[in-house]
Amino acid sequence: MKRVRTTLDAGLDECDGLPFRTIMDRSADAIFIADPQGRYQYVDAAASELLGYDAAELLEMGIRDIARAQDL
């Protein structure tokens, strides 16, 4: 999982010269990025506010932890 997060961090820092991390961190939209197993690798402040968890808590969770069973 550490390799996925490291790769994700590198991709968020800069892509095609654009500061995507800054854009994503300042977005008013809730943004979740999950790995293939459904574990969150990135959540922004809007996602934390929407669900009522801080980012560190969400990064320990996955899609199945917050989605309704009928939505999976």
Solvent accessible surface area in square Angstrom, and as a share of the most:
residue,aa,sasa,rsa
1,M,129,0.57
2,K,167,0.71
3,R,201,0.73
4,V,63,0.36
5,R,77,0.28
6,T,80,0.47
7,T,90,0.52
8,L,31,0.15
9,D,55,0.28
10,A,64,0.50
11,G,39,0.38
12,L,10,0.05
13,D,77,0.40
14,E,112,0.50
15,C,58,0.34
16,D,137,0.71
17,G,54,0.52
18,L,91,0.45
19,P,70,0.44
20,F,66,0.28
21,R,72,0.26
22,T,53,0.31
23,I,92,0.47
24,M,26,0.12
25,D,70,0.36
26,R,196,0.72
27,S,32,0.20
28,A,102,0.79
29,D,99,0.51
30,A,39,0.30
31,I,42,0.21
32,F,68,0.28
33,I,51,0.26
34,A,38,0.29
35,D,15,0.08
36,P,126,0.79
37,Q,143,0.63
38,G,14,0.13
39,R,80,0.29
40,Y,8,0.03
41,Q,7,0.03
42,Y,18,0.07
43,V,12,0.07
44,D,4,0.02
45,A,74,0.57
46,A,22,0.17
47,A,0,0.00
48,S,17,0.11
49,E,147,0.66
50,L,124,0.62
51,L,57,0.28
52,G,68,0.65
53,Y,85,0.32
54,D,80,0.41
55,A,41,0.32
56,A,70,0.54
57,E,86,0.38
58,L,0,0.00
59,L,50,0.25
60,E,131,0.59
61,M,32,0.14
62,G,3,0.03
63,I,71,0.36
64,R,186,0.68
65,D,78,0.41
66,I,55,0.28
67,A,35,0.27
68,R,147,0.53
69,A,86,0.67
70,Q,133,0.59
71,D,86,0.44
72,L,101,0.50
